[in-house]
Amino acid sequence: MSASEPAKVTPLRPRRPCPECGKPSTRADYPFCSPRCKDLDLNRWLSGSYAIPVTEADENLDDEEH
């Protein structure tokens, strides 16, 4: 390889679309495309929008164990 040839770099992970808007992700904000999309996702986590629903069946199992 000579000094005039660019080095071939193999990415460590494939490029994925941003989970918020679908645009290509950037290295700095992976897996998002921008700080804005990253902040939108963080806001959803902090506000409790992302939550695992609890069913009554799960609550009954806890009562039987005690």
C-alpha positions as CSV (number, residue, x, y, z in Angstrom):
1,M,0.0,0.0,0.0
2,S,1.4,3.3,-1.0
3,A,1.0,6.7,0.7
4,S,-1.4,7.9,-2.0
5,E,-3.8,5.0,-1.5
6,P,-6.5,5.4,1.2
7,A,-6.5,2.7,3.8
8,K,-9.5,0.4,3.6
9,V,-11.3,0.4,6.9
10,T,-13.8,-2.3,7.8
11,P,-16.6,-0.9,10.1
12,L,-16.9,-2.8,13.4
13,R,-20.7,-2.8,13.1
14,P,-23.1,-2.4,10.2
15,R,-24.8,1.0,9.7
16,R,-28.3,1.0,11.0
17,P,-31.1,3.4,10.6
18,C,-31.9,5.7,13.5
19,P,-34.6,4.2,15.7
20,E,-36.3,7.6,16.1
21,C,-36.5,8.9,12.5
22,G,-35.0,6.2,10.2
23,K,-32.1,8.4,8.9
24,P,-28.6,6.7,8.7
25,S,-26.9,6.7,12.1
26,T,-23.8,8.6,12.8
27,R,-20.7,7.4,14.6
28,A,-20.8,10.1,17.3
29,D,-24.5,9.5,18.2
30,Y,-24.8,5.7,17.5
31,P,-27.4,4.2,17.1
32,F,-29.1,7.6,16.5
33,C,-28.5,10.1,13.7
34,S,-28.3,13.2,15.8
35,P,-28.2,14.5,19.4
36,R,-31.8,15.5,19.0
37,C,-33.0,12.0,18.4
38,K,-30.7,10.7,21.2
39,D,-32.4,13.3,23.6
40,L,-35.9,12.3,22.5
41,D,-35.2,8.7,23.4
42,L,-33.6,9.7,26.7
43,N,-36.7,11.8,27.5
44,R,-39.0,8.8,26.9
45,W,-36.9,6.7,29.3
46,L,-36.9,9.4,32.0
47,S,-40.6,10.1,31.7
48,G,-41.5,6.5,32.0
49,S,-42.9,6.0,28.5
50,Y,-40.8,2.9,28.2
51,A,-42.1,0.5,30.8
52,I,-42.7,-3.2,31.1
53,P,-46.4,-3.8,31.7
54,V,-47.4,-5.8,34.8
55,T,-50.2,-8.3,34.6
56,E,-52.4,-9.5,37.4
57,A,-51.1,-13.1,36.9
58,D,-47.6,-11.9,37.9
59,E,-48.9,-10.2,41.0
60,N,-50.7,-13.4,42.1
61,L,-47.5,-15.4,41.8
62,D,-45.8,-13.0,44.2
63,D,-48.6,-13.4,46.8
64,E,-48.4,-17.2,46.7
65,E,-44.6,-17.3,47.4
66,H,-44.9,-15.3,50.7
